[in-house]
């Protein structure tokens, strides 16, 4: 997290006007949206409407996050991250503060949305998240600090979006930012190397967090603790094989996890956690890598896309009808 001295340095009153040195655009700060290790984010008003403005004392961090947002814009069909609007500097009386401006994504965070609308939405939104993560991974990035606070639900139509790319890391490097509960290193389930399986572990922990809103700390053997937690909640127990594969790093890509989750949703299948897996591992086929593997995955994705689309439409339509009925009542 951002240290207190740095936080106070970027604590500005509502109504403060930020003037861009190079692009000459100005932004009026409304209130703080959040802060992290690399800076502070404000809701601001501009000529185009509401935006999110992030400022930091670390120009390299700003540049890195801007590059991530630019990469997001190149991913076909992905709306995981906010759109980048501009990057600039703000010259104050004492120093120059780099900042960037992005789309303001409005809505409740994932945990708040599910608590209000019901756990039936969890699977639908996780399916969306896994699709976006796969596109992100294919572009060479790992999200890193994946958690409900960083995931906003917008709509209609209902869509899951990200509001913080500070932890996004190039594949192969060390994860830049993480939150313990969603970090596989904390649970002794692997390294903090940026790879797709790191995000998929975090996705499994997001599902667990939705069932345990207050979270819990590691006590003793993390694997045994997580296994008991999954078994204790019916909404998790029905997906226990999927959760175990993700926790143990047995998925090579997000589409594999998504396919299994969709199959469980459509068929209501419940696996036996003791039949083919142990606490610390599940036997699977060797991981395939390289361009040939990516081509094969894309072909498999196209082959099943029609069925998946129909199933998602049916599930979302049903949940949306319930939402409208609840809203009218």
Backbone torsions as a table, in degrees:
resi	resn	phi	psi	omega
1	UNK	NA	158.9	177.9
2	UNK	-65.3	133.2	180.0
3	UNK	-70.6	160.2	-173.0
4	UNK	-62.7	-36.2	179.2
5	UNK	-63.5	-44.9	-179.6
6	UNK	-67.1	-37.9	179.6
7	UNK	-63.3	-44.3	-179.5
8	UNK	-65.6	-28.6	179.1
9	UNK	-65.3	-29.9	-178.1
10	UNK	-110.8	22.5	176.8
11	UNK	-90.5	108.3	-178.4
12	UNK	-120.2	149.6	-178.3
13	UNK	-73.2	150.4	171.8
14	UNK	-56.7	138.2	-177.5
15	UNK	99.0	-12.3	176.5
16	UNK	-61.8	134.4	-178.6
17	UNK	-102.1	125.7	177.6
18	UNK	-99.0	117.5	179.0
19	UNK	-103.1	121.3	178.6
20	UNK	-72.8	129.6	-177.0
21	UNK	-68.0	-40.5	-171.3
22	UNK	-97.2	-43.9	-176.8
23	UNK	-91.7	-9.3	174.8
24	UNK	65.5	17.4	175.2
25	UNK	-88.4	151.9	179.8
26	UNK	-126.1	150.6	-175.6
27	UNK	-136.4	134.4	178.4
28	UNK	-101.5	119.2	-178.3
29	UNK	-70.2	134.9	179.6
30	UNK	-103.7	-55.8	174.5
31	UNK	-164.4	165.9	-179.0
32	UNK	-74.1	135.7	175.8
33	UNK	-98.3	-30.2	-179.5
34	UNK	167.3	169.5	177.3
35	UNK	-147.7	155.3	-179.1
36	UNK	-144.4	-159.3	-176.0
37	UNK	-66.7	-26.5	-171.8
38	UNK	-113.2	10.2	177.5
39	UNK	152.9	-173.3	-177.2
40	UNK	-125.1	143.1	-178.1
41	UNK	-115.7	134.2	178.8
42	UNK	-121.1	149.5	163.9
43	UNK	-81.3	130.2	-177.9
44	UNK	-135.7	159.3	177.8
45	UNK	-110.6	135.0	-180.0
46	UNK	-130.3	-177.1	177.8
47	UNK	-63.3	-26.9	-178.7
48	UNK	-90.5	-2.9	-177.3
49	UNK	115.8	-156.7	-178.1
50	UNK	-76.1	140.3	178.1
51	UNK	-140.2	166.0	172.1
52	UNK	-106.3	129.0	-176.9
53	UNK	-120.2	124.1	179.2
54	UNK	-112.9	130.1	177.6
55	UNK	-121.9	151.5	-176.9
56	UNK	-156.2	158.1	174.5
57	UNK	-87.4	-4.5	-175.5
58	UNK	-106.3	98.6	-178.1
59	UNK	-63.5	-34.3	179.3
60	UNK	-65.8	-38.8	178.2
61	UNK	-65.0	-42.5	177.9
62	UNK	-60.0	-46.5	-179.3
63	UNK	-61.1	-42.3	-180.0
64	UNK	-62.2	-45.8	-178.5
65	UNK	-67.6	-36.2	176.9
66	UNK	-63.0	-41.2	178.1
67	UNK	-63.2	-36.2	177.2
68	UNK	-63.7	-46.8	-179.6
69	UNK	-63.4	-36.6	175.9
70	UNK	-64.9	-38.9	178.3
71	UNK	-65.9	-39.7	177.1
72	UNK	-56.2	-41.1	-176.8
73	UNK	-67.1	-19.1	-179.6
74	UNK	-89.9	-9.2	-178.0
75	UNK	-82.6	113.9	-177.0
76	UNK	-59.8	127.7	174.1
77	UNK	77.5	-0.1	-177.0
78	UNK	-93.7	134.7	174.1
79	UNK	-123.9	28.2	-174.9
80	UNK	-61.7	-48.6	-176.6
81	UNK	-105.0	167.6	178.4
82	UNK	-73.1	157.2	177.2
83	UNK	-78.0	137.5	176.6
84	UNK	-81.0	131.2	-179.8
85	UNK	-102.1	-46.8	176.3
86	UNK	-169.5	165.3	174.6
87	UNK	-128.2	141.0	-176.2
88	UNK	-160.5	-177.0	175.1
89	UNK	-122.9	148.9	175.3
90	UNK	-117.8	118.8	179.9
91	UNK	-94.3	116.6	175.9
92	UNK	-100.7	-175.2	-179.2
93	UNK	-66.6	-28.4	-174.3
94	UNK	-103.0	-33.0	-176.1
95	UNK	-158.7	-179.9	177.3
96	UNK	-110.0	127.9	-176.5
97	UNK	-114.0	116.4	176.2
98	UNK	-72.8	145.1	177.9
99	UNK	-151.1	161.1	170.8
100	UNK	-135.9	156.0	-175.8
101	UNK	-118.5	135.8	-178.2
102	UNK	-137.3	168.7	175.8
103	UNK	-55.9	136.5	174.8
104	UNK	-89.3	115.9	-179.2
105	UNK	-97.2	114.2	-174.3
106	UNK	-103.4	137.6	177.5
107	UNK	151.9	173.2	177.6
108	UNK	-74.5	154.4	173.7
109	UNK	-71.3	164.9	-173.3
110	UNK	-55.4	-44.9	-177.2
111	UNK	-64.7	-44.6	179.8
112	UNK	-62.7	-42.7	-179.1
113	UNK	-61.4	-47.6	-177.1
114	UNK	-66.9	-38.5	178.5
115	UNK	-63.4	-35.4	-177.6
116	UNK	-81.7	-42.3	-172.6
117	UNK	-96.2	-15.3	177.8
118	UNK	113.1	151.0	-175.9
119	UNK	-67.7	-14.2	178.0
120	UNK	-61.5	-21.1	178.9
121	UNK	-79.9	-19.2	-172.7
122	UNK	-55.9	-52.0	-175.8
123	UNK	-62.9	-42.0	-179.5
124	UNK	-60.5	-44.2	-177.7
125	UNK	-72.0	-35.2	176.6
126	UNK	-66.7	-36.7	175.2
127	UNK	-59.2	-44.5	177.0
128	UNK	-61.2	-45.3	-178.6
129	UNK	-60.1	-43.2	-178.9
130	UNK	-65.5	-36.0	176.6
131	UNK	-62.6	-45.5	-179.7
132	UNK	-67.5	-38.2	178.3
133	UNK	-63.1	-39.0	179.2
134	UNK	-62.2	-43.2	178.0
135	UNK	-62.8	-40.7	178.9
136	UNK	-63.6	-43.9	-179.9
137	UNK	-63.8	-38.3	179.5
138	UNK	-65.9	-22.5	176.5
139	UNK	-87.2	-0.5	175.1
140	UNK	96.2	16.4	-177.9
141	UNK	-122.0	151.7	171.1
142	UNK	-118.6	136.0	-175.2
143	UNK	-66.2	-41.8	174.6
144	UNK	88.7	-87.1	-174.2
145	UNK	-88.1	65.1	-177.0
146	UNK	-85.5	120.6	-179.7
147	UNK	-162.5	159.9	-176.3
148	UNK	-57.4	-33.0	-179.8
149	UNK	-62.6	-26.7	-178.7
150	UNK	-93.8	5.3	-177.6
151	UNK	-120.8	118.9	-178.3
152	UNK	-108.0	140.7	177.6
153	UNK	-103.9	118.9	-179.2
154	UNK	-110.1	174.5	175.6
155	UNK	143.6	179.3	0.5
156	UNK	-78.3	155.1	-5.8
157	UNK	-71.0	151.5	-176.0
158	UNK	-64.8	128.7	-175.5
159	UNK	-147.4	140.9	177.6
160	UNK	-94.5	132.0	-178.2
161	UNK	-133.2	158.9	178.9
162	UNK	-104.4	145.3	-180.0
163	UNK	-117.5	-0.6	-176.9
164	UNK	-145.0	116.4	-179.9
165	UNK	-107.6	16.0	-176.7
166	UNK	-60.9	-26.0	-178.9
167	UNK	-96.4	-2.3	-177.8
168	UNK	-65.4	130.3	-170.7
169	UNK	-134.2	143.6	176.1
170	UNK	-65.3	139.5	-179.9
171	UNK	-56.9	133.5	179.5
172	UNK	102.8	-19.6	179.9
173	UNK	-93.4	177.4	178.5
174	UNK	-82.8	137.2	179.2
175	UNK	-55.4	132.3	-175.9
176	UNK	-80.9	-43.5	-178.6
177	UNK	-135.9	144.6	177.0
178	UNK	-154.4	161.3	174.2
179	UNK	-117.5	129.1	-168.0
180	UNK	-47.9	-48.6	-174.5
181	UNK	-58.3	-31.3	-175.9
182	UNK	-101.9	5.0	-175.7
183	UNK	-98.2	121.9	-177.5
184	UNK	-67.2	-25.7	176.5
185	UNK	-64.2	-37.8	179.2
186	UNK	-63.3	-36.8	-177.9
187	UNK	-90.8	1.9	180.0
188	UNK	71.5	28.7	-176.0
189	UNK	-104.9	8.7	179.5
190	UNK	151.3	-176.4	-177.2
191	UNK	-86.5	177.7	174.7
192	UNK	-101.9	32.7	173.3
193	UNK	-77.9	136.0	-179.2
194	UNK	-73.8	109.0	177.7
195	UNK	-153.3	158.1	-176.6
196	UNK	-50.9	-38.5	-177.8
197	UNK	-63.1	-24.2	177.1
198	UNK	-66.1	-45.8	178.2
199	UNK	-65.3	-36.7	-177.3
200	UNK	-71.5	-32.4	170.8
201	UNK	-61.0	-46.8	-179.8
202	UNK	-62.8	-37.3	178.0
203	UNK	-62.2	-39.9	176.4
204	UNK	-63.7	-39.3	179.2
205	UNK	-70.3	-29.9	173.8
206	UNK	-62.9	-43.8	177.6
207	UNK	-61.0	-40.3	178.1
208	UNK	-66.7	-41.0	179.2
209	UNK	-61.8	-35.3	178.3
210	UNK	-64.6	-28.1	177.3
211	UNK	-87.7	-23.4	177.5
212	UNK	-125.4	79.8	-174.0
213	UNK	-56.9	-30.2	-179.2
214	UNK	-86.3	-4.9	-178.5
215	UNK	61.0	-172.9	178.2
216	UNK	-162.2	157.4	-179.2
217	UNK	-92.9	156.5	177.4
218	UNK	-68.2	133.6	177.4
219	UNK	-136.6	111.5	-179.3
220	UNK	73.7	-137.3	-179.3
221	UNK	-73.1	112.1	-176.3
222	UNK	-61.1	-36.8	-179.1
223	UNK	-64.8	-44.5	179.3
224	UNK	-64.9	-40.7	179.8
225	UNK	-62.2	-44.0	179.7
226	UNK	-67.8	-37.2	178.8
227	UNK	-61.8	-43.5	179.0
228	UNK	-65.5	-39.1	-179.7
229	UNK	-63.7	-40.6	179.3
230	UNK	-66.5	-43.6	-178.5
231	UNK	-65.0	-28.1	-173.9
232	UNK	-78.7	-14.5	-178.0
233	UNK	-117.6	120.2	-177.9
234	UNK	-56.5	-39.0	-178.6
235	UNK	-67.4	-21.2	175.3
236	UNK	-92.2	-38.4	-177.1
237	UNK	-59.9	-33.8	-179.9
238	UNK	-70.0	-16.6	177.7
239	UNK	-114.8	21.1	-170.3
240	UNK	-62.0	-35.6	179.1
241	UNK	-65.3	-40.0	179.0
242	UNK	-65.5	-46.1	-179.5
243	UNK	-62.1	-40.6	-179.8
244	UNK	-67.0	-39.6	178.1
245	UNK	-63.5	-40.0	179.0
246	UNK	-68.8	-42.5	-179.7
247	UNK	-64.9	-35.0	-179.0
248	UNK	-90.9	6.1	175.5
249	UNK	71.0	31.0	-175.7
250	UNK	-94.6	-1.4	173.4
251	UNK	-95.5	129.0	179.2
252	UNK	-84.8	-19.1	178.4
253	UNK	-156.1	163.8	-174.8
254	UNK	-67.6	-29.6	-179.1
255	UNK	-66.2	-32.0	176.8
256	UNK	-63.3	-45.5	179.1
257	UNK	-65.6	-40.2	179.7
258	UNK	-64.1	-41.0	-179.9
259	UNK	-62.3	-43.6	179.1
260	UNK	-65.4	-40.7	-179.9
261	UNK	-65.8	-41.8	178.8
262	UNK	-63.4	-38.7	179.0
263	UNK	-63.8	-41.5	178.1
264	UNK	-63.9	-40.6	-179.1
265	UNK	-66.6	-43.2	-174.8
266	UNK	-75.9	-30.8	-177.1
267	UNK	-109.1	-10.7	179.9
268	UNK	65.0	28.3	-176.9
269	UNK	-77.4	144.4	177.9
270	UNK	-126.6	119.5	-177.6
271	UNK	-83.2	169.5	176.3
272	UNK	-101.5	113.1	-174.1
273	UNK	-66.5	-16.8	-177.2
274	UNK	-102.8	-0.8	-173.4
275	UNK	-79.4	-38.5	-174.8
276	UNK	-136.7	7.4	-177.4
277	UNK	-133.7	155.9	173.2
278	UNK	-111.8	176.9	-178.6
279	UNK	-60.9	-34.7	-173.6
280	UNK	-111.7	11.8	178.3
281	UNK	-176.3	155.2	176.6
282	UNK	-133.1	130.3	-179.8
283	UNK	-71.5	126.2	178.5
284	UNK	-138.1	172.3	175.7
285	UNK	-70.7	154.7	179.4
286	UNK	-59.2	146.0	179.2
287	UNK	-70.1	134.7	176.8
288	UNK	-100.8	140.8	-179.3
289	UNK	-130.3	174.4	176.2
290	UNK	93.8	173.5	-175.9
291	UNK	-65.0	-34.9	179.7
292	UNK	-61.4	-39.5	178.0
293	UNK	-65.7	-40.1	-180.0
294	UNK	-65.1	-40.4	178.2
295	UNK	-62.6	-43.1	179.8
296	UNK	-62.5	-41.2	179.4
297	UNK	-64.7	-38.7	179.5
298	UNK	-65.4	-39.6	178.1
299	UNK	-64.9	-42.1	178.4
300	UNK	-63.8	-37.4	179.3
301	UNK	-63.9	-43.2	178.8
302	UNK	-64.2	-37.1	-177.1
303	UNK	-63.6	-35.8	-176.6
304	UNK	-101.5	-2.3	-172.6
305	UNK	-62.7	-38.0	-178.1
306	UNK	-62.0	-49.1	179.5
307	UNK	-61.2	-44.0	-178.9
308	UNK	-62.6	-42.6	-179.3
309	UNK	-61.1	-45.4	179.3
310	UNK	-60.8	-44.8	-178.5
311	UNK	-63.7	-43.5	-179.1
312	UNK	-64.8	-41.4	179.2
313	UNK	-60.4	-44.1	-179.8
314	UNK	-62.9	-45.0	-178.3
315	UNK	-65.8	-47.1	-178.9
316	UNK	-64.2	-40.6	-180.0
317	UNK	-61.1	-44.2	179.2
318	UNK	-62.0	-46.0	-179.5
319	UNK	-67.2	-34.0	-179.6
320	UNK	-69.4	-37.2	176.5
321	UNK	-61.7	-42.6	177.3
322	UNK	-63.1	-39.5	179.6
323	UNK	-63.8	-45.2	-179.4
324	UNK	-64.5	-43.5	178.1
325	UNK	-60.0	-44.9	179.2
326	UNK	-63.1	-38.0	-179.0
327	UNK	-68.1	-40.2	-179.4
328	UNK	-69.4	-34.7	180.0
329	UNK	-72.5	NA	NA
